[in-house]
Amino acid sequence: MVRWPGADLRRRQVHLSVAPFLSAHGRYGILPKHVLGSLDAKAINTADFNTAPTVCNGAFKFVKWDKGAQVTMTRNDSYWAGAPYLDQWIYKVLPDSVAVTNQLKTGEIDIGPIDPGQYDALNGVNTIGRSEFPVPIFTFYAYQLDPAKHGGQLFQDKPVRQALLFALNRQQIVNAIFFGHASVANSVEPPTSWAYKDKPQVLYSFDKAKAESLLDGAGWAKGADGIRAKGGVKLKFDMITNAGNKQRESMLQVMQQSWKDVGVDATPSLIQFPQLVSQIVNTRTFDMFLVGFNFAEDPDQAQLWHSRNTVAGGFNGFDFKNDQVDQILDQAVGTLDRNKRKDLYGQFQDIMSDQVPAPIIVFNHGIWGVSTRVQGTDFGPFNQFEPRPWNHNVWVTDGK
């Protein structure tokens, strides 16, 4: 409510429409006031309730947490949708994807996520079914666009950004690194979104000749050492990602070779994940980073692309600023008409396909293995991790 100037000081209401309000703010867990209401924020963070909740509103209730091993849950007979079919639900902690696959085979676990590299290990295992579906999870790399930094001086030119993407054989990455269990991205919106545009303004296939032509046209000429340079500056930079993520480490190696083939010197650098996050949101001294991200159900992507999120702590750590993108994103969240929003997000995808400030390499697939004795699972793009509404209806054929 605001007060307007004038003799009568009449009160008028201002109504704001925020289309993704429920998506952004309607999924918080409900906390018990009678347990936590008297605690301040610091005390809530350290409360025993976090590790041994005495109240729950899910289909299963907490029993115990054997740290480093498993969490045991029991049926919640007071669940709002009725008691679940199962008596007990146990979450096991396993060291890696190989262990998950092996325990699916032996029956030590009934449900578990399958790494693409382990998919074929379950071929011929007739006690395990596999469910695969698209998810809004993706892997992308981002160009440093701050002109005051080294990377920003290299990547200000749009043709350079486009050329590097044309030089990547992303289908080869899907086949060799994700074992076919991912999809080459052609838009910043995931295929799971109702706002997805399958053919935005610019489509990028593997085209080495196109990449070299763009670099030549932008004035980056190959020297005697095969590396391109312009104005005495070589097209040379570092690429960072988190050590230990084998998929991303392999992707950097492919990117390094692909770009070397067109006269670009890119060097992989592996750092710890907390350091990578700090680089993206605060430090920002990188030339280029490779990381994974995921979007929610709503197509609003302001957290990654809007200029307001270039501030310290924001995810737009690569300093992408585009007035037209800002206006479209702001306008899109301010209308409740889905058709109008879809049109706006179509315009947004066209611009992003042209500007490519942070190209998405692939959209991942969700893959889950489920014992054939387990029925009633309902995995999908937005419920594979949390919340888990599907576990209320899960049952087993052998009654064990």
Backbone torsions as a table, in degrees:
resi	resn	phi	psi	omega
1	MET	NA	139.9	178.6
2	VAL	-127.3	158.6	174.8
3	ARG	-104.8	128.1	178.7
4	TRP	-92.9	141.4	178.2
5	PRO	-65.4	147.4	179.7
6	GLY	147.7	163.3	-174.2
7	ALA	-63.4	-35.7	-174.3
8	ASP	-88.5	-7.8	179.8
9	LEU	45.6	47.5	-178.2
10	ARG	-65.0	143.0	178.0
11	ARG	-94.1	132.9	176.2
12	ARG	-132.8	149.8	-178.4
13	GLN	-98.0	144.5	174.6
14	VAL	-111.6	122.8	-179.6
15	HIS	-106.5	130.2	178.7
16	LEU	-114.0	134.1	175.0
17	SER	-99.0	127.8	176.6
18	VAL	-128.5	98.4	-172.1
19	ALA	-57.2	-43.2	-177.5
20	PRO	-88.2	21.9	-175.3
21	PHE	-57.2	-50.1	-177.7
22	LEU	-66.5	-38.9	179.1
23	SER	-61.9	-38.8	-177.0
24	ALA	-83.4	-34.5	-170.4
25	HIS	-123.1	1.8	-178.0
26	GLY	-99.9	11.7	-175.9
27	ARG	-119.4	11.7	177.7
28	TYR	-68.7	144.2	175.6
29	GLY	-67.7	141.8	178.5
30	ILE	-83.1	124.1	-177.6
31	LEU	-105.1	146.5	-177.6
32	PRO	-77.1	116.1	-179.8
33	LYS	-63.1	-36.9	-177.0
34	HIS	-69.5	-15.0	177.7
35	VAL	-99.0	-41.7	-171.8
36	LEU	-112.8	-8.0	-172.8
37	GLY	-61.8	-25.7	-177.8
38	SER	-91.6	-0.9	-175.7
39	LEU	-95.8	146.5	173.6
40	ASP	-82.1	175.5	-173.3
41	ALA	-59.3	-43.2	-179.2
42	LYS	-64.0	-41.8	-179.3
43	ALA	-67.0	-34.9	177.7
44	ILE	-62.9	-40.3	-178.8
45	ASN	-63.5	-27.3	-177.1
46	THR	-110.0	6.7	-176.6
47	ALA	-66.7	147.2	176.9
48	ASP	-59.1	-25.6	-179.3
49	PHE	-55.4	-30.1	-177.6
50	ASN	-67.5	-28.9	-177.9
51	THR	-111.2	-13.3	178.2
52	ALA	-149.0	70.4	-176.3
53	PRO	-63.8	135.8	179.9
54	THR	-95.8	-9.6	-179.5
55	VAL	-134.7	139.8	176.0
56	CYS	-147.3	159.9	177.4
57	ASN	-126.5	18.7	178.2
58	GLY	-93.6	-177.1	-179.4
59	ALA	-70.2	-22.0	179.7
60	PHE	-129.3	149.5	-178.2
61	LYS	-106.9	148.1	179.4
62	PHE	-67.4	136.8	174.5
63	VAL	-113.7	-57.9	179.1
64	LYS	-162.1	157.9	178.4
65	TRP	-122.4	109.6	172.8
66	ASP	-90.3	96.1	-170.3
67	LYS	-57.4	133.0	-178.4
68	GLY	82.1	-2.9	-176.3
69	ALA	-126.2	-62.7	-177.2
70	GLN	-167.9	163.2	173.0
71	VAL	-118.1	128.5	-178.9
72	THR	-104.4	130.8	179.3
73	MET	-122.4	151.2	176.1
74	THR	-124.3	160.7	-176.2
75	ARG	-59.0	137.6	175.7
76	ASN	-100.0	99.4	-177.9
77	ASP	-66.8	-15.4	-179.1
78	SER	-98.1	10.6	-179.2
79	TYR	-58.0	139.1	-171.7
80	TRP	-59.2	-28.5	-178.5
81	ALA	-96.4	10.6	-177.7
82	GLY	101.6	157.0	-178.3
83	ALA	-63.5	140.1	176.6
84	PRO	-68.0	167.9	-177.8
85	TYR	-76.3	-32.6	-174.9
86	LEU	-84.9	149.9	176.2
87	ASP	-80.0	-32.0	-171.0
88	GLN	-147.4	149.6	176.3
89	TRP	-136.7	127.7	-177.2
90	ILE	-123.0	126.2	173.7
91	TYR	-97.3	119.8	179.8
92	LYS	-99.5	145.8	176.0
93	VAL	-100.1	119.3	-179.2
94	LEU	-121.8	151.7	-170.9
95	PRO	-72.3	-30.2	-175.7
96	ASP	-163.3	178.1	-176.5
97	SER	-67.3	-29.1	177.9
98	VAL	-65.2	-42.6	178.8
99	ALA	-63.3	-40.0	177.7
100	VAL	-60.5	-47.4	-179.0
101	THR	-62.3	-44.8	-178.5
102	ASN	-63.0	-39.3	-178.9
103	GLN	-76.1	-24.4	169.8
104	LEU	-65.1	-42.4	179.8
105	LYS	-61.9	-44.5	-175.6
106	THR	-81.0	-11.7	-178.3
107	GLY	85.1	7.9	177.8
108	GLU	-69.4	-26.5	170.1
109	ILE	-128.8	154.6	-178.0
110	ASP	-102.5	-28.5	-176.4
111	ILE	-136.6	137.5	177.2
112	GLY	-168.6	150.2	177.2
113	PRO	-72.0	141.0	-178.5
114	ILE	-108.5	125.9	173.4
115	ASP	-70.7	141.1	179.2
116	PRO	-51.3	-35.7	-179.9
117	GLY	-69.8	-14.7	-179.7
118	GLN	-105.3	0.2	-174.5
119	TYR	-58.0	-49.5	-175.8
120	ASP	-69.8	-18.3	178.7
121	ALA	-65.6	-16.5	179.1
122	LEU	-99.3	3.0	174.9
123	ASN	-59.6	132.2	178.2
124	GLY	83.3	-3.1	177.2
125	VAL	-88.4	98.0	-171.4
126	ASN	-77.4	-2.6	177.9
127	THR	-92.9	-3.2	-177.7
128	ILE	-125.3	126.4	171.4
129	GLY	-97.8	153.5	-179.5
130	ARG	-121.0	133.9	179.5
131	SER	-116.6	123.0	-178.3
132	GLU	-127.5	136.8	-176.0
133	PHE	-158.7	156.1	178.4
134	PRO	-70.6	148.0	177.8
135	VAL	-135.0	158.1	-179.6
136	PRO	-83.6	33.9	178.6
137	ILE	-101.9	137.1	-175.6
138	PHE	-147.2	163.9	174.6
139	THR	-117.0	130.9	-177.8
140	PHE	-142.6	161.8	172.5
141	TYR	-120.4	152.5	-176.1
142	ALA	-126.9	135.9	175.8
143	TYR	-82.9	137.3	170.0
144	GLN	-68.2	120.9	-176.2
145	LEU	-112.9	1.9	176.0
146	ASP	-72.1	113.8	-175.0
147	PRO	-64.2	-14.1	179.7
148	ALA	-82.4	-5.7	-176.7
149	LYS	-113.8	161.2	-175.7
150	HIS	-55.6	-51.9	-179.4
151	GLY	-60.2	-38.7	179.5
152	GLY	-61.5	-30.9	178.4
153	GLN	-72.9	-27.0	179.4
154	LEU	-83.2	-37.0	-167.9
155	PHE	-104.4	6.8	176.9
156	GLN	-62.4	-32.8	-178.7
157	ASP	-74.2	117.1	178.9
158	LYS	-56.4	-41.5	179.4
159	PRO	-58.5	-30.8	177.5
160	VAL	-67.6	-45.0	179.3
161	ARG	-62.3	-43.0	179.2
162	GLN	-65.6	-41.7	-177.8
163	ALA	-60.5	-43.2	-178.5
164	LEU	-64.3	-32.7	177.4
165	LEU	-73.7	-41.0	176.0
166	PHE	-61.2	-27.8	-177.0
167	ALA	-77.9	-10.4	-178.5
168	LEU	-93.3	128.5	173.1
169	ASN	-89.1	86.4	-173.3
170	ARG	-71.3	-27.9	176.0
171	GLN	-66.5	-34.2	175.4
172	GLN	-64.5	-38.4	176.8
173	ILE	-63.1	-43.8	178.0
174	VAL	-58.6	-45.6	-175.7
175	ASN	-71.7	-43.7	-171.7
176	ALA	-85.9	-34.7	-174.0
177	ILE	-101.8	-36.0	178.8
178	PHE	-102.1	4.4	177.1
179	PHE	53.3	35.4	177.7
180	GLY	84.7	-3.4	-174.7
181	HIS	-99.5	57.1	176.0
182	ALA	-166.6	173.5	-179.5
183	SER	-132.1	136.8	175.4
184	VAL	-62.2	132.1	-178.3
185	ALA	-83.5	137.6	172.1
186	ASN	-123.2	9.5	179.0
187	SER	-156.4	161.1	174.8
188	VAL	-78.7	-22.8	173.7
189	GLU	-82.0	136.6	179.9
190	PRO	-73.4	153.2	177.5
191	PRO	-59.8	-16.8	178.6
192	THR	-77.2	-11.3	-174.5
193	SER	-87.9	144.0	175.9
194	TRP	-70.1	-13.4	178.9
195	ALA	-95.7	2.7	-176.1
196	TYR	-61.7	133.7	176.1
197	LYS	-115.2	111.5	-172.4
198	ASP	-72.9	-19.7	179.1
199	LYS	-132.4	79.1	176.1
200	PRO	-70.5	-178.4	-171.5
201	GLN	-54.6	-42.7	-179.1
202	VAL	-123.1	127.4	176.4
203	LEU	-109.3	140.3	-175.7
204	TYR	-116.4	111.3	170.5
205	SER	-107.8	171.7	178.0
206	PHE	-70.2	117.7	-176.8
207	ASP	-149.3	88.2	-177.1
208	LYS	-62.0	-41.0	-179.7
209	ALA	-63.0	-40.6	177.8
210	LYS	-63.6	-41.9	179.2
211	ALA	-60.8	-46.6	-178.7
212	GLU	-66.7	-36.8	178.8
213	SER	-64.2	-41.6	179.0
214	LEU	-65.0	-42.0	179.6
215	LEU	-66.7	-41.1	176.6
216	ASP	-60.6	-46.0	-177.9
217	GLY	-64.9	-26.9	179.3
218	ALA	-85.5	0.9	175.8
219	GLY	90.0	11.6	178.3
220	TRP	-94.0	100.7	-174.8
221	ALA	-100.3	145.2	178.8
222	LYS	-72.8	136.5	176.0
223	GLY	-93.8	-173.7	-179.2
224	ALA	-62.5	-27.5	179.6
225	ASP	-86.7	2.5	178.5
226	GLY	85.8	-4.6	-179.6
227	ILE	-95.3	136.4	-178.8
228	ARG	-75.4	149.0	178.6
229	ALA	-147.7	157.9	179.0
230	LYS	-148.4	124.3	179.7
231	GLY	59.3	32.8	179.4
232	GLY	82.3	-0.6	179.3
233	VAL	-105.5	125.6	179.7
234	LYS	-80.6	148.7	175.8
235	LEU	-81.8	77.1	-172.0
236	LYS	-136.2	131.9	-176.9
237	PHE	-159.2	167.9	177.3
238	ASP	-102.3	150.2	176.3
239	MET	-122.8	127.5	-179.2
240	ILE	-112.0	147.1	168.6
241	THR	-153.9	178.3	-175.3
242	ASN	-86.1	128.3	177.7
243	ALA	-61.9	141.4	178.3
244	GLY	98.6	-18.8	175.4
245	ASN	-88.7	98.0	-171.6
246	LYS	-62.8	-35.6	177.9
247	GLN	-61.2	-47.8	-177.6
248	ARG	-70.0	-37.3	176.2
249	GLU	-60.2	-43.4	179.2
250	SER	-66.3	-38.0	179.7
251	MET	-63.3	-40.0	178.4
252	LEU	-63.3	-36.5	178.5
253	GLN	-65.7	-41.1	177.5
254	VAL	-65.4	-43.5	179.3
255	MET	-62.1	-41.8	178.9
256	GLN	-57.6	-48.7	-178.0
257	GLN	-69.0	-41.3	-179.2
258	SER	-60.9	-41.0	-178.2
259	TRP	-78.7	-28.9	173.9
260	LYS	-62.2	-35.0	-179.3
261	ASP	-64.1	-19.8	178.7
262	VAL	-112.9	14.3	173.9
263	GLY	90.5	25.9	-179.1
264	VAL	-117.0	133.4	-177.6
265	ASP	-102.8	99.3	-179.1
266	ALA	-116.1	127.3	-176.1
267	THR	-113.6	121.6	177.1
268	PRO	-68.0	144.0	176.3
269	SER	-139.3	123.1	-176.1
270	LEU	-102.1	128.4	-179.6
271	ILE	-130.9	167.6	179.2
272	GLN	-72.0	151.9	-174.1
273	PHE	-58.9	-45.7	178.0
274	PRO	-57.3	-36.0	178.2
275	GLN	-67.6	-37.6	178.0
276	LEU	-63.3	-45.6	178.7
277	VAL	-60.9	-43.5	179.0
278	SER	-61.2	-39.1	177.8
279	GLN	-61.4	-41.7	-176.2
280	ILE	-70.4	-44.6	-171.2
281	VAL	-97.9	-16.7	-176.4
282	ASN	-134.5	-64.2	-171.8
283	THR	-62.3	-56.6	171.5
284	ARG	58.7	43.0	174.8
285	THR	-100.3	3.8	-177.8
286	PHE	-68.0	161.0	168.1
287	ASP	-92.3	-42.1	-179.9
288	MET	-156.1	142.4	174.2
289	PHE	-127.3	154.5	175.8
290	LEU	-122.5	128.9	-176.2
291	VAL	-156.9	169.2	174.4
292	GLY	-104.4	158.0	-178.7
293	PHE	-155.6	165.5	173.1
294	ASN	-146.2	149.8	179.2
295	PHE	-104.2	161.0	178.3
296	ALA	-88.1	-170.6	-177.6
297	GLU	-66.2	-36.0	-178.3
298	ASP	-79.1	143.4	-177.0
299	PRO	-76.3	-1.3	177.8
300	ASP	-62.6	127.4	-178.1
301	GLN	-125.2	27.2	-176.8
302	ALA	-59.1	-31.8	-177.5
303	GLN	-59.9	-25.3	-178.3
304	LEU	-102.3	-31.5	-169.3
305	TRP	-115.0	-16.9	-176.9
306	HIS	-74.5	142.6	-177.0
307	SER	-64.3	-25.3	179.8
308	ARG	-65.0	-20.3	-179.3
309	ASN	-93.8	15.5	169.8
310	THR	-83.3	-9.2	178.6
311	VAL	-67.0	159.4	178.8
312	ALA	-54.2	131.9	-177.7
313	GLY	96.2	-14.9	179.3
314	GLY	-84.5	157.9	-178.5
315	PHE	-80.8	-13.1	176.7
316	ASN	-83.3	60.9	-176.2
317	GLY	-78.1	-4.7	179.3
318	PHE	-94.5	2.0	170.0
319	ASP	69.8	38.9	176.0
320	PHE	-80.3	123.9	-179.9
321	LYS	-133.9	121.0	-179.3
322	ASN	-145.6	114.3	-175.6
323	ASP	-59.3	-39.3	-178.2
324	GLN	-67.3	-40.3	177.4
325	VAL	-63.5	-43.8	177.8
326	ASP	-57.0	-46.7	-177.9
327	GLN	-63.9	-42.7	-179.5
328	ILE	-65.1	-45.6	-179.2
329	LEU	-63.2	-41.4	178.6
330	ASP	-65.9	-41.7	-179.3
331	GLN	-66.8	-37.7	-176.7
332	ALA	-66.3	-37.5	179.8
333	VAL	-79.5	-9.8	-178.6
334	GLY	-95.4	2.0	177.5
335	THR	-121.6	143.5	179.8
336	LEU	-98.2	-2.4	179.7
337	ASP	-81.0	110.9	-175.0
338	ARG	-62.3	-38.1	179.5
339	ASN	-62.8	-41.8	177.9
340	LYS	-67.0	-40.3	178.2
341	ARG	-62.9	-42.5	-178.7
342	LYS	-62.3	-39.5	177.3
343	ASP	-62.8	-42.8	179.3
344	LEU	-64.1	-42.8	179.6
345	TYR	-69.9	-24.8	172.2
346	GLY	-65.6	-43.1	176.2
347	GLN	-62.4	-41.7	179.0
348	PHE	-60.0	-45.2	-179.4
349	GLN	-65.6	-35.0	176.9
350	ASP	-62.3	-45.8	-179.0
351	ILE	-64.2	-44.9	-177.3
352	MET	-66.2	-32.2	177.7
353	SER	-68.3	-28.1	178.8
354	ASP	-82.1	-40.9	-173.6
355	GLN	-84.4	-30.2	-178.2
356	VAL	33.3	62.5	177.7
357	PRO	-72.1	-26.2	-178.7
358	ALA	-151.2	82.6	-173.0
359	PRO	-63.2	134.4	173.6
360	ILE	-84.5	124.5	-178.3
361	ILE	-81.1	-53.7	-179.0
362	VAL	-142.5	153.2	164.5
363	PHE	-100.8	131.3	-176.0
364	ASN	-75.5	166.7	169.9
365	HIS	-111.7	143.7	171.0
366	GLY	-85.7	132.2	179.6
367	ILE	-132.4	122.7	178.0
368	TRP	-125.8	139.7	172.6
369	GLY	-100.5	136.1	-177.3
370	VAL	-135.8	129.5	176.6
371	SER	-58.6	142.5	-179.5
372	THR	-67.1	-14.5	177.2
373	ARG	-80.6	-12.3	-177.6
374	VAL	-97.2	128.9	-179.4
375	GLN	-125.2	158.1	173.7
376	GLY	91.8	5.0	175.8
377	THR	-72.2	152.3	-176.7
378	ASP	-144.8	63.8	-179.3
379	PHE	-70.3	148.0	177.0
380	GLY	-160.3	177.0	-174.5
381	PRO	-54.9	-32.1	-172.5
382	PHE	-116.1	8.3	-179.2
383	ASN	-131.4	15.1	-175.6
384	GLN	-73.9	-25.0	-179.5
385	PHE	-108.7	-70.5	178.7
386	GLU	-152.5	151.7	-9.5
387	PRO	-68.0	169.6	-176.1
388	ARG	-115.2	68.5	-178.6
389	PRO	-68.1	-19.2	-176.1
390	TRP	-72.2	-23.4	-173.2
391	ASN	-72.1	-12.5	176.6
392	HIS	-63.2	-32.9	-174.3
393	ASN	-102.2	8.9	-179.5
394	VAL	-76.2	138.5	176.3
395	TRP	-144.3	166.4	-178.4
396	VAL	-121.3	143.4	-174.3
397	THR	-75.6	-24.9	-177.4
398	ASP	-95.4	-0.6	177.1
399	GLY	70.9	12.2	-179.1
400	LYS	-97.9	NA	NA
